[in-house]
Amino acid sequence: WIAQLRVSKKKHEVQPCLTPERVQALEEIGMVWDVPAYQWEQNYAAAKAYYQRHGNLDVPSAYVDENGVCLGAWIGKMRVTGNQGHPGAGKSYRGAVLTGEQVKRLEEIGMVWQPKRDHTWANAYTLACEYQKEHGDLNIPVSFAAEGGCRLGKWIRHQRDAWRDGTLSGERKKKLESIGMNMNQ
């Protein structure tokens, strides 16, 4: 019955049981007419609260907030949905493409559209560049953590392992070579 009322209201169909007085009465007891929009707002509110606490939206993919919002999964879906210029661009969230307003609101709270693994790599690479400029090399102890908690030493080791294993992309190899990465360590 509720689903039928939602469809009727959305299509502006005249229903004898859906008078303005009844619409108002339903709204007074919390009727949600547009469930996807309502859920988007609930998730956005959780994302905004996370951003206010942590200063970023680098939400672990399995993160669930104190209200049961699967925020990590939702942020991942938003990246795919609004990810212009990347694989998966143009996909929709619950049947709807993100609006310009939704994109703007997410960006205001620190949304990074590139996939998290690419963003994480780019951030660690920037820190490696800074380390190299300051110390003249990339002989970083595995236990070394850069400002912000990035485990830069461990990241460098993973890059060397990926290079040796042949799993590091050509683009990333070139970037690491450009800052003097020594693969023989």
N, C-alpha and C positions, 0 to 999 in steps of 0.2 A: 504494500500500500504506500509506504513512504517513498519507495523508488518510483512508483507510478506518479505520485504527486510531484516529485522532483522533475521528472520528464515533462509532465504537463506544464509546470511553471516555466521550465526552460524554453519550451516551444510556444509559450504564451497561449496554450490551448485553454479554452473556456471549459471548466469543469464545475458542475453544480455544487460539488462538495468543496471547491477551492475558492471560496469567497474571500474578499479582502479581509474580513474580520477573522476568518479561519487562518489565513496566512499570517496575520498579526499574532494570533493566539499560538500558532506553531512556533513562530520566531521567538515569542516570549519564553517558551520552554526550551529554547536552544536548537531549533530546527536548522540544519545545515542544508542549504539548497545546492551548493556546488561543492561536492566532497573533494575532488582533486584540488581545487583552489584552497579550500580549508586546510587540507593536509599540507599543501605547499607552505602556507603561512605558518603552520605549526612547526614544520621542519626549519623554515627560515628563522623563526624565533629561537629555536634551539641552536642554530648555526651562529646567530648573532650573539647569544649568550656565551657560546664557546669562544668566539672571537674576542669578546670583552674580557674573558678570563685568561686566554692564552696569547692574544695578539696576532693570531693567524688562524687559518683554516686547514692546517696540516693535520687533519683528523685521521687517526688510525682507522683503517677500513672496517674493523670489527667494533668500533667504539659505539656504545649505547649510553645515552645520557641518563641522568637520575630520574627522568620522567618516562623512560622506556623508548625514547626516540632513537632509531638506528641511524645516527647522524653520519657515521663514517660511510655507510652504504649510500645514503642520500647525497652526500657531497660528491661521491664518485659518480653517481647518476647525473648530477648536475654538470659535472665536468664533461661527461660524454654528450649530454643534451646540448649544452651551450658552447661546445668546443669548436669554434669556427677555425677552419684551416687544418684540422686534425682528423684522423680516421674516426668515424662515428659522428661527424658533424651533421647536424640536421635531424638527429634522432629526437624523439619527443619524450616528454615525461608524462606518463599516464595519458597518452593520446594528444598532448599539446606541446608545441614547440615553446621554449621559453620566450616570454615577451621581452621587449627592450627594457621595460621597467624592471622586470625580474633580474635581468642581466645586470643592470645598473645597481640595483640593491645588493646583489651578491658581490659585485666588484667593490662597493663601498665598505664591505666588511672583509676585504682581503682575499676574495676568490682568485685563485690562479687557475686558468683554464687548461693549461697543458697538463697531460697526465702526471700524476704525483711522482712516478718514478723518474720522469724527465725533469721535473722541477727539482727534485731532490738531487739528481745528478748535477744539474746546472749550479745549484747552490753550493754543493761540495766542491765543484770545479773552481768556482769563484774563490772559495776559501783556500784551495790549494794554490791558486795564483797569488793570493795575498801572502801565504806562507812562503812561497818561493821568492817573492820580492823581498820579504823581510829577512829570510835566512840564506838565500842564494842557492838553495837546493830543495829537493823533496824527500830528504832522508828523515821521514817523520816516524817517530816511534808508534807502534801499533796502538799503544794505550793513549796517545795524544788526542784530546778533544778540543776542537776549536771553540771560539766564543759562540754561544747559542746552543752548545751541547752536541754539535756535529762531531761524530767520532771520525775525525779526518784521517788519523793513522790507519784505522781499520778500512776506511774507504779506499785509501791509496793501495793497501794490500789487495783489496778486491779488484781494483783496476789492473794491477799487475797480473793477478791470477787470470782474469778475463782475457787480457792481452795474450798471455801464454797459451790459454786454452782455445784461442781463436774465436771467442764469443764477444769480443769488444768490437763495436762498429768502426768502420773506417773513419768516419767523422770524429768519433771520440778519440781514436788513436792519434789523429792529426792534432787535435786540441792538446792532448797530453804531451805529445812530442814537442809542441810549440812552447811549452813551459819547462822543457828539460827533463821529462819523466825518464828515469833509467829503469829499464825492464829487467836488468840483471841483478837486482837486489832481492 
